[in-house]
Amino acid sequence: MNSFMSENTVIVGQKPTMNYVLACLTLFHQGFNDVVIKARGKAISKAVDVANIVQKKFIPTVKVKSLELGSERLVTEKGNVVNLSTITITLTKR
C-alpha cells in the first residue's frame, strides 16, 4: 500500500456524499479510532460535508484531530502544469 492511502482512509470523489459517510461509519465500527478523509479539487467541499455529517448526525463524540491543506502539481494531457488543492481531515473517536 502506498503512503497516500491506508486501511482507515476514505478517498472522496464523485459518488454521493452518503456513500463516503457510510464508509467512515463502517471504519469506526470496525474498530479504528482514527479515520482519514482525503479529497482534492472540487471534491474538497464534499469531504468537509462528510466530516460534518459524521460528527453532527451519527457519532457526536467524533472530533477533528487534524486538518491538512495542500496542493499537487499535475500535468494535463496538453502538457500544461496545474496546481490542484488537497485536503486531509483526520477524525478521531478518542
Protein Blocks (a to p, Z undefined) as FASTA:
>chain_A
ZZkbcfkbccddfbcfklmmmmmmmmmmnopabdcdddehjllmmmmmmmmmmmmmmmmm
bccfbdcddddddddfkopacddddddddddfZZ
